[in-house]
Amino acid sequence: MINFKQNTIALRILTVFLVSFTINRKNLCSNHPFFTPIKSPSVHFATAHSSLAEMIFDGHLSFENTEHTAKDFGELTVGARGHGHSLEGQAQAHRGVVINMESLREPEMSFHTGIMPYVDVSAGELWINILHKSLKHGLAPKSWTDYLHLTVGGTLSNAGISGQAFEHGPQIDNVYQLQVVTGTGEVVICSEEQHSDLFHAVLGGLGQFGIITRARIALEPAPKKVKWIRALYSDFTIFSKDQERLIASDNSFNYIEGFVIINRTGLLDNWRSSFSSKDPIQANQFTSEGRVLFCLEVAKYFNLEESDHIDKDIDNLLSDLNYIQSTLFLSEVSYVDFLDRVHVSELKLQEKGLWEVPHPWLNLLIPRSSVHLFAQEVFGNILSDTSNGPVLIYPVNKSRWKNGTSMVTPAENVFYLIAFLSSAIPSSTGKDGLEHILTQHQRILNFCGRSNLGIKQYLPHYRTQEEWKAHFGTFWEVFSKRKSIYDPLAILAPGQRIFQKRRHLDNEDLKLNSSVDKGLDGNPSKDII
């Protein structure tokens, strides 16, 4: 028997999801097969009792005589899990409920192909599936992550940054509308025009204010082909200057990233399986052993009718850059193969049994004014090689981004994303072991703190509220106020360790939520996505 009274907020949240996943599926957790689900509009709490009462359980569900058992659920929390790429257990809910968002893929994607095309998708949908279905309409989302086998709700709860962000902003800048289940159990449609505070709060909000259940994603005409280019630098100042020149140009590549290579043997030989050298003879004489190198990685999208001039366009863009001439490598691939390139590496690692291992990643946002000092210390002293995984590095300019979301960035407009994407061998006690990698990451963080570099973590993880307050800085007041409005009992996303679960609301919270409820309950939108 499941009994709730005082913790009705948690019941409302769970009921919304339970009915959303199982509407018209009469047999839940039983030996009977599921009926084929049918599409349904949004599920309202008022219909929950009757819908749940009709289900067949291996047990008994009752909404009667609940007054003595609410205490059993006084600490209940709810976490949302996408494709399982959160760090340090952030998608977990100790002694709570974790919702598998990949179960929420109904109704199917709905495309609008007008002047401003978009697709309505469930938050549990993977970006790779959106890509394939969008291409059938000649369209695609504007902004991506490097790895596409992630859920929509997961990346929108963080930011979604990749090599297109310098032009289009992160994924949270390319959303027209959301459907959200807040921590008070309300199902709200929000956008820039409706319930805009909740809309901005949820985008990059780390799951603290509501669970995204649907999203309306902006689309654009999709290209067919991609020219994919790599070139090496030995001087970080020259490398960063070229990267910054490219992201500032109105006529540039469509994708701009880079990575650091330290003490790698046979680097260019490894590229030959996917790229062709512009100067094979000189490339054969280049050595990467014992060196710190910086790779510029760029891409230019095009269609077949542009094939006669795309090479000339690229040559013009490259002519202003100062890379090592013998290290220029190029490849021509389909748009899909380029965007899904990381998955190819994943499959290779799976074959070797090296994918299902700990991935202690560290993602930092470094202000432009601090990046040279950071590079000098980290790439010159702390890291002796990059054999444990790629180290990405590329600049973005947030002056082109939208304001108001919950994502926290450095104070300067131009900053660098530097991502240490390590994989650890569980049984190892050496340099490829988990303890060594975590110690190395802590050395990097300690250096940043001592030197006052003004960094922010992307995909942040901290263990105390004081650390979170330092992370949010002056934005903490806004962030905590939004929490008191949309999840006053701190039911949602406990794995982030930002707020402690509360049992009761005080009078101030009740007044605040009463005024907010009037807005959220007043028919927020007839345009239910």
Summary of the structure (lengths in Angstrom):
residues: 529
radius of gyration: 24.6
end to end distance: 34.1
largest distance: 82.4
contacts: 1653
relative contact order: 0.13
helix: 36%
strand: 20%
